[in-house]
Amino acid sequence: MIAGIAIAGNLTLISGNTAHFQRIIDIGYPLDLGNWRGNN
C-alpha cells in the first residue's frame, strides 16, 4: 500500500530499506525511490 500511494500521488518514497521496494520498480511500476540513509 505504501508504494501504491506513492505511485498514485506521484510522490517519492523515502525508506531505509530500498531493497524491499526495489521489486516494485523491477516489475515495471514508476516508483521514485529514495534512501534516507544516503546509500543505495
N, CA, C and O atoms as a Tripos MOL2 file, in Angstrom:
@<TRIPOS>MOLECULE
protein
  160   159    40     0     0
PROTEIN
NO_CHARGES

@<TRIPOS>ATOM
      1 N           0.8220   -1.1910    0.0000 N.3       1 MET1
      2 CA          0.0000    0.0000    0.0000 C.3       1 MET1
      3 C           0.8640    1.2530    0.0000 C.2       1 MET1
      4 O           0.5090    2.2470   -0.6340 O.2       1 MET1
      5 N           1.9690    1.2220    0.6860 N.am      2 ILE2
      6 CA          2.8310    2.4000    0.7560 C.3       2 ILE2
      7 C           3.3200    2.7760   -0.6380 C.2       2 ILE2
      8 O           3.2500    3.9410   -1.0290 O.2       2 ILE2
      9 N           3.8120    1.8000   -1.3810 N.am      3 ALA3
     10 CA          4.2990    2.0660   -2.7370 C.3       3 ALA3
     11 C           3.1510    2.5140   -3.6440 C.2       3 ALA3
     12 O           3.3360    3.4040   -4.4740 O.2       3 ALA3
     13 N           1.9990    1.9240   -3.4980 N.am      4 GLY4
     14 CA          0.8420    2.3000   -4.3170 C.3       4 GLY4
     15 C           0.4160    3.7360   -4.0970 C.2       4 GLY4
     16 O           0.0620    4.4350   -5.0460 O.2       4 GLY4
     17 N           0.4480    4.1770   -2.8620 N.am      5 ILE5
     18 CA          0.1010    5.5630   -2.5470 C.3       5 ILE5
     19 C           1.1310    6.5130   -3.1610 C.2       5 ILE5
     20 O           0.7740    7.5520   -3.7150 O.2       5 ILE5
     21 N           2.4090    6.1490   -3.0560 N.am      6 ALA6
     22 CA          3.4630    6.9900   -3.6260 C.3       6 ALA6
     23 C           3.3300    7.0760   -5.1450 C.2       6 ALA6
     24 O           3.4880    8.1550   -5.7160 O.2       6 ALA6
     25 N           3.0430    5.9640   -5.7980 N.am      7 ILE7
     26 CA          2.8910    5.9540   -7.2560 C.3       7 ILE7
     27 C           1.6690    6.7790   -7.6610 C.2       7 ILE7
     28 O           1.7530    7.6120   -8.5620 O.2       7 ILE7
     29 N           0.5430    6.5500   -7.0020 N.am      8 ALA8
     30 CA         -0.6970    7.2500   -7.3480 C.3       8 ALA8
     31 C          -0.5880    8.7540   -7.1200 C.2       8 ALA8
     32 O          -1.1720    9.5410   -7.8650 O.2       8 ALA8
     33 N           0.1570    9.1520   -6.0920 N.am      9 GLY9
     34 CA          0.3040   10.5680   -5.7880 C.3       9 GLY9
     35 C           1.5030   11.2190   -6.4440 C.2       9 GLY9
     36 O           1.7860   12.3910   -6.1990 O.2       9 GLY9
     37 N           2.2200   10.4610   -7.2880 N.am     10 ASN10
     38 CA          3.4330   10.9500   -7.9410 C.3      10 ASN10
     39 C           4.4170   11.4930   -6.9010 C.2      10 ASN10
     40 O           4.9670   12.5840   -7.0550 O.2      10 ASN10
     41 N           4.6250   10.7140   -5.8450 N.am     11 LEU11
     42 CA          5.4880   11.1010   -4.7280 C.3      11 LEU11
     43 C           6.7540   10.2570   -4.7170 C.2      11 LEU11
     44 O           6.7970    9.1800   -5.3100 O.2      11 LEU11
     45 N           7.7710   10.7480   -4.0480 N.am     12 THR12
     46 CA          8.9850    9.9760   -3.8270 C.3      12 THR12
     47 C           8.8280    9.1980   -2.5330 C.2      12 THR12
     48 O           8.4960    9.7680   -1.4950 O.2      12 THR12
     49 N           9.0650    7.9080   -2.5960 N.am     13 LEU13
     50 CA          9.0200    7.0670   -1.4040 C.3      13 LEU13
     51 C          10.4260    7.0490   -0.8030 C.2      13 LEU13
     52 O          11.3770    6.6220   -1.4580 O.2      13 LEU13
     53 N          10.5540    7.5020    0.4190 N.am     14 ILE14
     54 CA         11.8290    7.5210    1.1140 C.3      14 ILE14
     55 C          11.8060    6.4060    2.1570 C.2      14 ILE14
     56 O          10.8950    6.3290    2.9810 O.2      14 ILE14
     57 N          12.8210    5.5440    2.1060 N.am     15 SER15
     58 CA         12.8760    4.3920    3.0080 C.3      15 SER15
     59 C          14.3180    4.0680    3.3560 C.2      15 SER15
     60 O          15.2360    4.3780    2.5960 O.2      15 SER15
     61 N          14.5060    3.4530    4.4860 N.am     16 GLY16
     62 CA         15.8120    2.9300    4.8500 C.3      16 GLY16
     63 C          16.0310    1.5290    4.3070 C.2      16 GLY16
     64 O          17.1350    0.9910    4.3940 O.2      16 GLY16
     65 N          14.9840    0.9360    3.7470 N.am     17 ASN17
     66 CA         15.0440   -0.4240    3.2120 C.3      17 ASN17
     67 C          14.6210   -0.4040    1.7450 C.2      17 ASN17
     68 O          13.5440   -0.8890    1.3970 O.2      17 ASN17
     69 N          15.4630    0.1520    0.9000 N.am     18 THR18
     70 CA         15.1100    0.2790   -0.5150 C.3      18 THR18
     71 C          15.0090   -1.0720   -1.2090 C.2      18 THR18
     72 O          14.2860   -1.2020   -2.1970 O.2      18 THR18
     73 N          15.7130   -2.0710   -0.7160 N.am     19 ALA19
     74 CA         15.6340   -3.4040   -1.3280 C.3      19 ALA19
     75 C          14.2060   -3.9450   -1.2720 C.2      19 ALA19
     76 O          13.7790   -4.6620   -2.1770 O.2      19 ALA19
     77 N          13.4810   -3.6110   -0.2350 N.am     20 HIS20
     78 CA         12.1050   -4.0680   -0.0830 C.3      20 HIS20
     79 C          11.2110   -3.5000   -1.1840 C.2      20 HIS20
     80 O          10.3160   -4.1910   -1.6700 O.2      20 HIS20
     81 N          11.4450   -2.2560   -1.5780 N.am     21 PHE21
     82 CA         10.6100   -1.5930   -2.5740 C.3      21 PHE21
     83 C          11.1660   -1.6930   -3.9830 C.2      21 PHE21
     84 O          10.4520   -1.3920   -4.9390 O.2      21 PHE21
     85 N          12.4020   -2.1020   -4.1420 N.am     22 GLN22
     86 CA         13.0240   -2.1960   -5.4620 C.3      22 GLN22
     87 C          12.2660   -3.1530   -6.3710 C.2      22 GLN22
     88 O          12.2170   -2.9390   -7.5820 O.2      22 GLN22
     89 N          11.6810   -4.1880   -5.8200 N.am     23 ARG23
     90 CA         10.9500   -5.1510   -6.6570 C.3      23 ARG23
     91 C           9.7400   -4.5190   -7.3430 C.2      23 ARG23
     92 O           9.3100   -4.9910   -8.3960 O.2      23 ARG23
     93 N           9.1880   -3.4540   -6.7570 N.am     24 ILE24
     94 CA          8.0760   -2.7260   -7.3940 C.3      24 ILE24
     95 C           8.5760   -2.0820   -8.6930 C.2      24 ILE24
     96 O           7.9000   -2.1260   -9.7210 O.2      24 ILE24
     97 N           9.7600   -1.4900   -8.6260 N.am     25 ILE25
     98 CA         10.3760   -0.8820   -9.8120 C.3      25 ILE25
     99 C          10.7270   -1.9680  -10.8230 C.2      25 ILE25
    100 O          10.5250   -1.7960  -12.0250 O.2      25 ILE25
    101 N          11.2520   -3.0800  -10.3310 N.am     26 ASP26
    102 CA         11.6920   -4.1690  -11.2080 C.3      26 ASP26
    103 C          10.5630   -4.7600  -12.0520 C.2      26 ASP26
    104 O          10.8080   -5.2370  -13.1600 O.2      26 ASP26
    105 N           9.3330   -4.7340  -11.5440 N.am     27 ILE27
    106 CA          8.2190   -5.2780  -12.3350 C.3      27 ILE27
    107 C           7.5700   -4.2220  -13.2230 C.2      27 ILE27
    108 O           6.5940   -4.5070  -13.9180 O.2      27 ILE27
    109 N           8.1150   -2.9870  -13.2020 N.am     28 GLY28
    110 CA          7.6940   -2.0020  -14.1830 C.3      28 GLY28
    111 C           6.8890   -0.8170  -13.6920 C.2      28 GLY28
    112 O           6.4610    0.0020  -14.5050 O.2      28 GLY28
    113 N           6.6700   -0.6940  -12.4090 N.am     29 TYR29
    114 CA          5.9190    0.4560  -11.9110 C.3      29 TYR29
    115 C           6.8440    1.6600  -11.7320 C.2      29 TYR29
    116 O           8.0010    1.5030  -11.3420 O.2      29 TYR29
    117 N           6.3360    2.8620  -12.0160 N.am     30 PRO30
    118 CA          7.1650    4.0650  -11.9830 C.3      30 PRO30
    119 C           7.3300    4.6340  -10.5700 C.2      30 PRO30
    120 O           6.9070    5.7590  -10.3010 O.2      30 PRO30
    121 N           7.9250    3.8840   -9.6940 N.am     31 LEU31
    122 CA          8.1230    4.3170   -8.3090 C.3      31 LEU31
    123 C           9.4240    5.0970   -8.2060 C.2      31 LEU31
    124 O          10.4860    4.6120   -8.5940 O.2      31 LEU31
    125 N           9.3260    6.3200   -7.6730 N.am     32 ASP32
    126 CA         10.5050    7.1400   -7.4150 C.3      32 ASP32
    127 C          10.9480    6.8070   -5.9920 C.2      32 ASP32
    128 O          10.2380    7.1080   -5.0330 O.2      32 ASP32
    129 N          12.1150    6.1890   -5.8560 N.am     33 LEU33
    130 CA         12.5650    5.6370   -4.5820 C.3      33 LEU33
    131 C          13.8170    6.3340   -4.1070 C.2      33 LEU33
    132 O          14.7690    6.5030   -4.8690 O.2      33 LEU33
    133 N          13.8210    6.7400   -2.8500 N.am     34 GLY34
    134 CA         14.9990    7.3560   -2.2490 C.3      34 GLY34
    135 C          15.3450    6.6800   -0.9390 C.2      34 GLY34
    136 O          14.4890    6.0790   -0.2900 O.2      34 GLY34
    137 N          16.6070    6.7840   -0.5560 N.am     35 ASN35
    138 CA         17.0810    6.1390    0.6670 C.3      35 ASN35
    139 C          17.4310    7.2170    1.6830 C.2      35 ASN35
    140 O          18.3010    8.0470    1.4180 O.2      35 ASN35
    141 N          16.7860    7.2230    2.8140 N.am     36 TRP36
    142 CA         17.0630    8.2350    3.8340 C.3      36 TRP36
    143 C          18.4150    8.0090    4.5010 C.2      36 TRP36
    144 O          18.9180    8.9040    5.1810 O.2      36 TRP36
    145 N          18.9970    6.8650    4.3270 N.am     37 ARG37
    146 CA         20.3180    6.5910    4.8940 C.3      37 ARG37
    147 C          21.4340    7.1510    4.0240 C.2      37 ARG37
    148 O          22.5840    7.2110    4.4570 O.2      37 ARG37
    149 N          21.1100    7.5580    2.8110 N.am     38 GLY38
    150 CA         22.0760    8.1730    1.9210 C.3      38 GLY38
    151 C          22.8250    7.2180    1.0230 C.2      38 GLY38
    152 O          23.6220    7.6610    0.1960 O.2      38 GLY38
    153 N          22.6010    5.9260    1.1530 N.am     39 ASN39
    154 CA         23.2430    4.9400    0.2660 C.3      39 ASN39
    155 C          22.1650    4.0790   -0.3680 C.2      39 ASN39
    156 O          21.0410    4.0170    0.1300 O.2      39 ASN39
    157 N          22.4970    3.4270   -1.4470 N.am     40 ASN40
    158 CA         21.5030    2.5820   -2.1330 C.3      40 ASN40
    159 C          21.7930    1.1460   -1.9550 C.2      40 ASN40
    160 O          21.0580    0.3000   -2.4650 O.2      40 ASN40
@<TRIPOS>BOND
     1     1     2 1
     2     2     3 1
     3     3     4 2
     4     3     5 am
     5     5     6 1
     6     6     7 1
     7     7     8 2
     8     7     9 am
     9     9    10 1
    10    10    11 1
    11    11    12 2
    12    11    13 am
    13    13    14 1
    14    14    15 1
    15    15    16 2
    16    15    17 am
    17    17    18 1
    18    18    19 1
    19    19    20 2
    20    19    21 am
    21    21    22 1
    22    22    23 1
    23    23    24 2
    24    23    25 am
    25    25    26 1
    26    26    27 1
    27    27    28 2
    28    27    29 am
    29    29    30 1
    30    30    31 1
    31    31    32 2
    32    31    33 am
    33    33    34 1
    34    34    35 1
    35    35    36 2
    36    35    37 am
    37    37    38 1
    38    38    39 1
    39    39    40 2
    40    39    41 am
    41    41    42 1
    42    42    43 1
    43    43    44 2
    44    43    45 am
    45    45    46 1
    46    46    47 1
    47    47    48 2
    48    47    49 am
    49    49    50 1
    50    50    51 1
    51    51    52 2
    52    51    53 am
    53    53    54 1
    54    54    55 1
    55    55    56 2
    56    55    57 am
    57    57    58 1
    58    58    59 1
    59    59    60 2
    60    59    61 am
    61    61    62 1
    62    62    63 1
    63    63    64 2
    64    63    65 am
    65    65    66 1
    66    66    67 1
    67    67    68 2
    68    67    69 am
    69    69    70 1
    70    70    71 1
    71    71    72 2
    72    71    73 am
    73    73    74 1
    74    74    75 1
    75    75    76 2
    76    75    77 am
    77    77    78 1
    78    78    79 1
    79    79    80 2
    80    79    81 am
    81    81    82 1
    82    82    83 1
    83    83    84 2
    84    83    85 am
    85    85    86 1
    86    86    87 1
    87    87    88 2
    88    87    89 am
    89    89    90 1
    90    90    91 1
    91    91    92 2
    92    91    93 am
    93    93    94 1
    94    94    95 1
    95    95    96 2
    96    95    97 am
    97    97    98 1
    98    98    99 1
    99    99   100 2
   100    99   101 am
   101   101   102 1
   102   102   103 1
   103   103   104 2
   104   103   105 am
   105   105   106 1
   106   106   107 1
   107   107   108 2
   108   107   109 am
   109   109   110 1
   110   110   111 1
   111   111   112 2
   112   111   113 am
   113   113   114 1
   114   114   115 1
   115   115   116 2
   116   115   117 am
   117   117   118 1
   118   118   119 1
   119   119   120 2
   120   119   121 am
   121   121   122 1
   122   122   123 1
   123   123   124 2
   124   123   125 am
   125   125   126 1
   126   126   127 1
   127   127   128 2
   128   127   129 am
   129   129   130 1
   130   130   131 1
   131   131   132 2
   132   131   133 am
   133   133   134 1
   134   134   135 1
   135   135   136 2
   136   135   137 am
   137   137   138 1
   138   138   139 1
   139   139   140 2
   140   139   141 am
   141   141   142 1
   142   142   143 1
   143   143   144 2
   144   143   145 am
   145   145   146 1
   146   146   147 1
   147   147   148 2
   148   147   149 am
   149   149   150 1
   150   150   151 1
   151   151   152 2
   152   151   153 am
   153   153   154 1
   154   154   155 1
   155   155   156 2
   156   155   157 am
   157   157   158 1
   158   158   159 1
   159   159   160 2
@<TRIPOS>SUBSTRUCTURE
     1 MET1         2 RESIDUE 1 A MET
     2 ILE2         6 RESIDUE 1 A ILE
     3 ALA3        10 RESIDUE 1 A ALA
     4 GLY4        14 RESIDUE 1 A GLY
     5 ILE5        18 RESIDUE 1 A ILE
     6 ALA6        22 RESIDUE 1 A ALA
     7 ILE7        26 RESIDUE 1 A ILE
     8 ALA8        30 RESIDUE 1 A ALA
     9 GLY9        34 RESIDUE 1 A GLY
    10 ASN10       38 RESIDUE 1 A ASN
    11 LEU11       42 RESIDUE 1 A LEU
    12 THR12       46 RESIDUE 1 A THR
    13 LEU13       50 RESIDUE 1 A LEU
    14 ILE14       54 RESIDUE 1 A ILE
    15 SER15       58 RESIDUE 1 A SER
    16 GLY16       62 RESIDUE 1 A GLY
    17 ASN17       66 RESIDUE 1 A ASN
    18 THR18       70 RESIDUE 1 A THR
    19 ALA19       74 RESIDUE 1 A ALA
    20 HIS20       78 RESIDUE 1 A HIS
    21 PHE21       82 RESIDUE 1 A PHE
    22 GLN22       86 RESIDUE 1 A GLN
    23 ARG23       90 RESIDUE 1 A ARG
    24 ILE24       94 RESIDUE 1 A ILE
    25 ILE25       98 RESIDUE 1 A ILE
    26 ASP26      102 RESIDUE 1 A ASP
    27 ILE27      106 RESIDUE 1 A ILE
    28 GLY28      110 RESIDUE 1 A GLY
    29 TYR29      114 RESIDUE 1 A TYR
    30 PRO30      118 RESIDUE 1 A PRO
    31 LEU31      122 RESIDUE 1 A LEU
    32 ASP32      126 RESIDUE 1 A ASP
    33 LEU33      130 RESIDUE 1 A LEU
    34 GLY34      134 RESIDUE 1 A GLY
    35 ASN35      138 RESIDUE 1 A ASN
    36 TRP36      142 RESIDUE 1 A TRP
    37 ARG37      146 RESIDUE 1 A ARG
    38 GLY38      150 RESIDUE 1 A GLY
    39 ASN39      154 RESIDUE 1 A ASN
    40 ASN40      158 RESIDUE 1 A ASN
